[in-house]
């Protein structure tokens, strides 16, 4: 049975859900999406082994909206505050995309709270590039009243070609996302995008002490495998895995859930 609620954490009101029993595992979502995406494929599988804690980042879903700019480090402090409020001293941490950046910061700022770390399809230095797709996503989000162009752009960048050729699956996914009663608005997306675009922790990753798994998708357009490999190369002893073949997109946990979940369970169980 899912336990849910809202807690005060680092000045934010954060919505959370808890499923399963066992060692605590906190899942951190990427830019613009709430915890609903974890429920598609990760929560059912991972809650068989762990006490899975999912939550909505600030500015997203059922959590509070911000009134000023913030950083990825601020969002990592949100996670630490959430753990405090739920009386979780230490936990495994799994971050997806921008959620992986938040996880990096938690590992750097709150090292004693972390057991094992899984970084999925994420870089560590978007702040170093002159142009990033997230900058374009941000502009489209602000100027697309219907939301159709934003959705099309997201699907093109985040999913595999094999998925996009499956029209029924695309329509079902669109229906799921459009039925969200708490969609992210342009201003909130802009704040998250700015936090993302300014982030640069590449030269500090060597300070991460937690055993780390970095997972890449062979067909990921937004965060290609070489970017993930760069992250892994900076973290002492990090293990690097590439999920290959059809469906190995930026959303590889959703498109290839069995392969992804097995990697996570094996690593966290070591």
Beta strands, then each sheet from edge to edge (+ up, - down):
strand 1: 3-9
strand 2: 12-19
strand 3: 23-28
strand 4: 50-55
strand 5: 91-96
strand 6: 114-120
strand 7: 211-217
strand 8: 239-243
sheet 1: 1+ 2- 4+ 3+ 5+ 6+ 7+ 8+
end
